[in-house]
Amino acid sequence: MQLTVLIKRLSIMMLIMLSSMLHAAETIEEQLALATKTLPFIQLEQSVYQGYDDGESCNTEKAQPEITVIDKDKDRKEQLSFCFKVTNTSQAWLSNITLTGIKPELIHNDFLPITAELPELLAPNTSIMFYTEYLLEESLLGQFMVEAEVVDKEGNPLLMERAAKAVAVIKADLIVDPPIVNKTVLPKGGKGMLWQLELVNNSDQQTMSVSVFDNIPENTIHEVMPAGDFVSESGIYCKAMGASITEACYVESAAIGYPQGRIVWKGKIASDFTKSAEEAENKVIVRFISNAPEAEIGDVISSQARTLWGDNQNEVLSDNPATPENPADATTYKIHKPIEPEPEVIQIPTLSQWGLLLLSVILLLLVRFRVLFIKQN
């Protein structure tokens, strides 16, 4: 081991001596310090975003270290752009910078510079950016590597090998067809509201761990449901159908972000791949009642749920499926005046009706008198 280090140092010193003869302005000590002052010599940062735009979004918040892509049309072809920032972290210069993809297999020419021109030498503490476009057909854990030669500012090698190396990893999850999270609300007497969440794992993943956080709507209070099948101790309805499993179903106390408290459901939802909410056999239904005793007629109450899916806890917000009663927004409820029963209408008989009634009474009396008369004789 020591012999190897000694040979490498001798090689460096020989190169430095040759360089110093050509460039007398720098001493051997300066060259050695230049080559070894900062290790590693190079840094590779990565990000990814959905879509193609010639790398224009690489320097924006759209580019993230990892991504989850929802394949809504289920064709398993989603466009991704990978971004790479190469930084010279040493006090030497770098040349012949080469980016490659280990997985997927990509060559340096597949990576395009975002800047107009690439410098021949990358100066200390400076960066250049590359991007490449990729068609995602399945979930990917991408591995990429950058290599470069360590040189002086004139481009003369300082090390015998391509000593500047760095690797980066990009994670891209492909979910074929998004989960279904439908939320609706119906009146529940007076100023009460019955809220319902319908959750379907419509992806190709056999089972997904799911967490549901549904804030009790502002200006309302939670009302405990009567005891019954699938009603938890805290008074909410949680039904996991088919192979799905309920692991937790409760009301969480008020805190910052949910001042009225919130509904929490956790469990596993089995796949109903390509099925609609109506056809799903493994869906989960969560219901709760809230009441707005202080609300005025015409006040609007609205609410949406936040759900987290899979190992990566991908966020999916609840949707508003249209209903015949509320085709525009099924999770907005307008407080209205309770419907009062129509008063019973007492119909007063007409004169002809009174005459028929009187005639009927007279005929009835005549029949009675005739019967009595016959009995007496």
C-alpha positions as CSV (number, residue, x, y, z in Angstrom):
1,M,0.0,0.0,0.0
2,Q,2.8,2.4,1.0
3,L,4.7,1.5,-2.2
4,T,1.7,2.3,-4.3
5,V,1.3,5.7,-2.7
6,L,5.0,6.4,-3.1
7,I,4.9,5.5,-6.8
8,K,1.9,7.8,-7.3
9,R,3.6,10.7,-5.6
10,L,6.7,10.2,-7.6
11,S,4.7,10.2,-10.8
12,I,3.0,13.4,-9.7
13,M,6.2,15.0,-8.9
14,M,7.7,14.0,-12.2
15,L,4.8,15.5,-14.1
16,I,5.0,18.6,-12.0
17,M,8.7,18.9,-12.6
18,L,8.1,18.7,-16.4
19,S,5.3,21.3,-16.1
20,S,7.4,23.6,-14.0
21,M,10.1,23.6,-16.6
22,L,7.6,24.6,-19.2
23,H,5.9,27.1,-16.8
24,A,8.6,28.4,-14.6
25,A,6.2,30.8,-12.9
26,E,4.9,28.0,-10.6
27,T,7.0,26.0,-8.2
28,I,6.8,22.3,-7.5
29,E,5.2,22.9,-4.1
30,E,2.5,25.1,-5.7
31,Q,1.7,22.5,-8.3
32,L,1.4,19.7,-5.7
33,A,-0.7,21.8,-3.5
34,L,-2.9,22.8,-6.4
35,A,-3.5,19.1,-7.3
36,T,-4.3,17.9,-3.8
37,K,-5.7,20.8,-1.9
38,T,-9.4,19.8,-2.1
39,L,-10.7,16.2,-2.5
40,P,-12.8,15.0,-4.1
41,F,-12.1,17.2,-7.2
42,I,-15.7,17.0,-8.7
43,Q,-19.3,17.1,-7.5
44,L,-22.3,15.8,-9.4
45,E,-25.8,17.1,-8.4
46,Q,-29.0,15.7,-10.0
47,S,-32.7,16.6,-10.4
48,V,-35.6,15.5,-12.6
49,Y,-38.9,16.9,-13.8
50,Q,-41.7,15.8,-16.1
51,G,-41.8,16.9,-19.7
52,Y,-39.4,18.1,-22.4
53,D,-38.4,21.7,-22.7
54,D,-34.7,21.6,-23.7
55,G,-33.6,21.7,-20.1
56,E,-35.1,25.1,-19.4
57,S,-36.7,24.0,-16.1
58,C,-33.5,22.5,-14.7
59,N,-32.8,25.7,-12.7
60,T,-36.4,26.0,-11.4
61,E,-38.4,24.5,-8.5
62,K,-40.0,22.2,-11.0
63,A,-36.8,20.1,-10.9
64,Q,-36.6,17.9,-7.8
65,P,-34.2,15.1,-6.6
66,E,-36.9,12.5,-7.2
67,I,-40.3,12.2,-8.9
68,T,-43.5,10.3,-8.9
69,V,-45.2,10.2,-12.3
70,I,-48.9,9.4,-12.6
71,D,-49.6,7.6,-15.9
72,K,-53.2,8.7,-16.4
73,D,-53.5,7.4,-20.0
74,K,-51.9,4.1,-18.9
75,D,-49.6,3.9,-22.0
76,R,-46.4,3.5,-19.8
77,K,-44.7,6.3,-21.7
78,E,-44.0,9.4,-19.6
79,Q,-41.5,12.1,-20.7
80,L,-38.8,13.0,-18.1
81,S,-35.9,15.5,-18.2
82,F,-32.8,14.7,-16.1
83,C,-30.6,17.6,-15.0
84,F,-27.0,17.4,-13.8
85,K,-24.8,20.1,-12.3
86,V,-21.1,19.4,-12.4
87,T,-19.0,21.5,-10.0
88,N,-15.2,21.7,-9.8
89,T,-14.7,21.6,-6.0
90,S,-10.9,21.6,-6.1
91,Q,-8.3,24.3,-6.6
92,A,-7.1,22.6,-9.8
93,W,-8.7,22.7,-13.3
94,L,-10.7,19.9,-14.9
95,S,-10.7,18.8,-18.5
96,N,-12.4,16.2,-20.6
97,I,-15.5,16.1,-18.4
98,T,-17.6,13.0,-19.3
99,L,-21.1,12.1,-18.2
100,T,-22.4,8.6,-18.6
101,G,-25.5,6.7,-17.5
102,I,-25.0,3.4,-15.7
103,K,-28.8,2.8,-15.5
104,P,-30.2,3.6,-17.9
105,E,-27.2,3.1,-20.2
106,L,-26.4,6.4,-21.7
107,I,-23.2,7.7,-23.4
108,H,-21.7,11.2,-23.0
109,N,-23.3,12.5,-26.2
110,D,-26.7,11.8,-24.8
111,F,-26.2,14.6,-22.3
112,L,-26.6,18.1,-23.7
113,P,-25.1,21.3,-22.2
114,I,-27.6,23.9,-21.0
115,T,-25.1,26.7,-21.5
116,A,-24.4,27.8,-25.1
117,E,-20.7,26.7,-25.0
118,L,-18.7,24.4,-22.8
119,P,-15.4,25.7,-21.6
120,E,-12.3,23.6,-22.5
121,L,-11.2,23.7,-18.8
122,L,-13.5,24.0,-15.8
123,A,-12.0,26.5,-13.4
124,P,-11.9,26.0,-9.6
125,N,-15.3,26.5,-7.9
126,T,-17.3,26.8,-11.1
127,S,-20.1,24.7,-12.5
128,I,-21.6,23.6,-15.8
129,M,-25.0,22.0,-16.4
130,F,-26.2,19.2,-18.6
131,Y,-29.6,17.7,-19.3
132,T,-30.9,14.6,-21.1
133,E,-34.4,13.5,-22.1
134,Y,-35.8,10.1,-21.1
135,L,-39.0,8.2,-21.8
136,L,-40.0,6.5,-18.6
137,E,-41.7,3.1,-19.1
138,E,-41.3,1.7,-15.6
139,S,-40.1,2.9,-12.2
140,L,-36.4,3.7,-12.3
141,L,-33.5,4.1,-9.9
142,G,-31.1,5.9,-12.2
143,Q,-27.4,5.9,-11.6
144,F,-25.1,8.3,-13.3
145,M,-21.4,9.1,-13.2
146,V,-19.1,12.0,-14.1
147,E,-15.4,11.7,-14.8
148,A,-12.7,14.3,-15.6
149,E,-9.0,14.8,-15.8
150,V,-7.2,17.0,-13.2
151,V,-5.0,19.5,-15.0
152,D,-3.3,22.8,-14.4
153,K,-4.6,26.1,-15.8
154,E,-2.7,25.4,-19.0
155,G,-4.4,22.0,-19.5
156,N,-1.4,19.9,-18.5
157,P,-2.3,16.7,-16.5
158,L,-1.5,16.7,-12.8
159,L,-2.4,13.1,-12.2
160,M,-1.7,9.9,-14.2
161,E,-5.4,8.8,-14.2
162,R,-8.9,10.3,-14.5
163,A,-9.0,10.9,-10.7
164,A,-12.0,13.2,-10.6
165,K,-15.1,11.0,-10.3
166,A,-18.6,11.4,-8.8
167,V,-21.9,9.5,-8.9
168,A,-25.5,10.5,-8.6
169,V,-28.8,8.7,-8.2
170,I,-32.3,9.7,-9.5
171,K,-35.4,8.0,-8.3
172,A,-38.5,8.0,-10.7
173,D,-41.6,6.1,-9.7
174,L,-44.2,5.3,-12.3
175,I,-47.7,4.8,-11.0
176,V,-50.0,3.4,-13.8
177,D,-53.4,5.2,-13.3
178,P,-53.7,7.4,-10.2
179,P,-55.6,6.5,-7.1
180,I,-59.2,7.5,-6.9
181,V,-60.1,9.8,-3.9
182,N,-63.7,11.0,-4.3
183,K,-65.3,13.2,-1.6
184,T,-69.0,14.1,-1.4
185,V,-71.3,15.7,1.1
186,L,-75.0,15.4,1.8
187,P,-77.3,17.2,4.2
188,K,-77.8,15.5,7.6
189,G,-80.7,17.3,9.2
190,G,-80.8,20.9,10.3
191,K,-77.2,22.3,9.9
192,G,-75.6,18.9,9.8
193,M,-73.5,17.4,6.9
194,L,-72.6,13.9,6.1
195,W,-69.1,13.8,4.5
196,Q,-67.9,10.7,2.6
197,L,-64.5,9.7,1.2
198,E,-64.2,6.9,-1.4
199,L,-60.7,5.6,-1.9
200,V,-59.6,3.2,-4.7
201,N,-56.2,1.8,-5.5
202,N,-56.5,2.0,-9.2
203,S,-52.8,1.4,-9.8
204,D,-51.0,-1.7,-10.9
205,Q,-49.4,-2.0,-7.4
206,Q,-51.0,-5.0,-5.7
207,T,-51.2,-3.3,-2.3
208,M,-50.6,0.2,-1.2
209,S,-50.1,1.7,2.3
210,V,-52.4,4.7,2.5
211,S,-52.9,7.5,5.1
212,V,-55.9,9.8,5.0
213,F,-56.1,13.2,6.8
214,D,-59.4,14.9,6.4
215,N,-59.8,18.2,8.3
216,I,-63.1,18.7,10.0
217,P,-64.4,21.7,8.0
218,E,-63.9,25.2,9.3
219,N,-66.8,26.6,11.4
220,T,-68.2,23.1,12.1
221,I,-67.8,20.6,14.9
222,H,-67.6,16.8,14.7
223,E,-70.7,14.9,15.6
224,V,-70.3,11.4,16.8
225,M,-72.1,8.8,14.7
226,P,-74.4,6.3,16.5
227,A,-72.8,3.0,17.2
228,G,-73.0,0.4,14.4
229,D,-71.1,-1.7,12.0
230,F,-67.8,-0.2,10.9
231,V,-68.2,2.8,13.3
232,S,-65.1,3.4,15.4
233,E,-65.0,4.4,19.1
234,S,-64.5,8.0,18.1
235,G,-67.7,7.9,16.0
236,I,-66.6,7.8,12.4
237,Y,-67.5,5.2,9.8
238,C,-64.5,3.3,8.2
239,K,-65.2,0.3,5.9
240,A,-62.4,-1.5,4.1
241,M,-63.8,-3.8,1.5
242,G,-62.4,-7.0,-0.1
243,A,-58.7,-7.5,0.6
244,S,-58.2,-4.0,2.0
245,I,-57.4,-3.5,5.7
246,T,-58.2,-0.8,8.2
247,E,-55.3,-0.3,10.6
248,A,-56.4,3.0,12.2
249,C,-59.7,5.0,12.2
250,Y,-60.1,7.9,14.6
251,V,-60.6,11.6,15.2
252,E,-57.4,13.5,16.0
253,S,-57.6,16.5,18.4
254,A,-57.3,20.0,17.2
255,A,-53.8,21.4,16.4
256,I,-52.1,23.9,14.2
257,G,-53.3,23.3,10.7
258,Y,-56.6,21.6,11.7
259,P,-58.2,23.8,14.4
260,Q,-61.4,21.7,14.5
261,G,-59.6,18.4,14.6
262,R,-59.3,16.0,11.7
263,I,-60.3,12.5,10.6
264,V,-57.5,10.0,10.3
265,W,-57.6,6.6,8.5
266,K,-54.6,4.4,7.9
267,G,-54.4,1.0,6.3
268,K,-53.7,-1.0,3.1
269,I,-55.8,-0.8,0.0
270,A,-55.6,-3.7,-2.5
271,S,-55.5,-3.1,-6.2
272,D,-58.6,-2.6,-8.4
273,F,-56.5,-2.0,-11.5
274,T,-58.4,-0.1,-14.3
275,K,-61.7,-0.4,-12.4
276,S,-63.9,2.6,-11.7
277,A,-65.0,3.5,-8.2
278,E,-68.4,1.8,-8.8
279,E,-66.7,-1.4,-9.9
280,A,-64.0,-1.5,-7.3
281,E,-64.1,-4.5,-4.9
282,N,-61.3,-3.4,-2.6
283,K,-62.3,0.3,-2.0
284,V,-62.3,2.0,1.4
285,I,-65.2,4.2,2.5
286,V,-64.8,6.8,5.3
287,R,-67.7,8.9,6.6
288,F,-68.2,11.4,9.3
289,I,-70.8,14.0,10.4
290,S,-70.1,17.6,11.2
291,N,-72.5,20.3,12.4
292,A,-72.5,24.0,11.9
293,P,-74.7,25.3,14.8
294,E,-73.5,28.9,14.4
295,A,-73.8,29.1,10.7
296,E,-76.2,31.4,9.0
297,I,-78.5,30.6,6.1
298,G,-76.4,30.9,2.9
299,D,-73.0,30.2,4.5
300,V,-70.8,27.9,2.5
301,I,-68.9,25.0,4.0
302,S,-66.2,23.3,2.0
303,S,-63.6,20.7,2.6
304,Q,-61.0,18.5,0.9
305,A,-59.0,15.6,2.1
306,R,-55.2,14.9,1.9
307,T,-54.1,11.4,1.3
308,L,-50.6,9.8,1.1
309,W,-50.0,6.7,-1.0
310,G,-47.3,4.1,-1.1
311,D,-43.9,3.8,0.4
312,N,-42.9,7.3,-0.9
313,Q,-46.0,8.9,0.6
314,N,-47.1,10.4,-2.6
315,E,-49.8,13.1,-2.0
316,V,-53.2,12.9,-3.7
317,L,-55.9,15.4,-2.8
318,S,-59.5,14.5,-2.9
319,D,-61.6,15.1,-6.0
320,N,-65.1,16.4,-6.5
321,P,-67.2,13.9,-8.6
322,A,-70.3,15.6,-9.9
323,T,-73.6,14.6,-8.5
324,P,-77.1,15.3,-9.9
325,E,-77.8,17.6,-6.9
326,N,-74.5,19.4,-7.2
327,P,-72.9,18.9,-10.6
328,A,-70.2,21.6,-10.2
329,D,-68.6,20.9,-6.8
330,A,-69.7,18.0,-4.6
331,T,-67.7,19.1,-1.6
332,T,-69.1,22.5,-1.1
333,Y,-72.3,22.7,1.0
334,K,-74.5,25.7,1.3
335,I,-76.4,26.1,4.6
336,H,-80.1,26.4,3.7
337,K,-83.4,26.8,5.5
338,P,-84.7,23.5,6.6
339,I,-87.6,22.3,4.5
340,E,-90.8,22.5,6.5
341,P,-93.7,20.2,5.8
342,E,-96.5,21.7,3.8
343,P,-99.6,22.5,6.0
344,E,-102.5,20.2,5.5
345,V,-105.2,21.8,3.4
346,I,-108.8,21.4,4.8
347,Q,-111.2,21.3,1.9
348,I,-114.6,22.9,2.5
349,P,-117.5,21.0,0.8
350,T,-119.3,22.8,-2.0
351,L,-123.1,23.4,-1.9
352,S,-123.8,20.5,-4.2
353,Q,-121.6,18.3,-2.0
354,W,-123.6,19.4,1.0
355,G,-126.9,18.6,-0.8
356,L,-125.7,15.1,-1.7
357,L,-124.7,14.6,1.9
358,L,-128.1,15.8,3.2
359,L,-129.9,13.6,0.7
360,S,-127.9,10.6,1.8
361,V,-128.8,11.2,5.4
362,I,-132.5,11.5,4.6
363,L,-132.5,8.3,2.6
364,L,-130.6,6.5,5.4
365,L,-133.3,7.7,7.9
366,L,-136.1,6.6,5.7
367,V,-134.6,3.1,5.4
368,R,-134.3,3.0,9.2
369,F,-137.9,4.1,9.8
370,R,-139.2,1.6,7.2
371,V,-137.3,-1.3,8.9
372,L,-138.7,-0.3,12.4
373,F,-142.2,0.0,10.9
374,I,-142.0,-3.5,9.4
375,K,-140.8,-5.0,12.7
376,Q,-143.7,-3.4,14.7
377,N,-146.3,-4.8,12.4
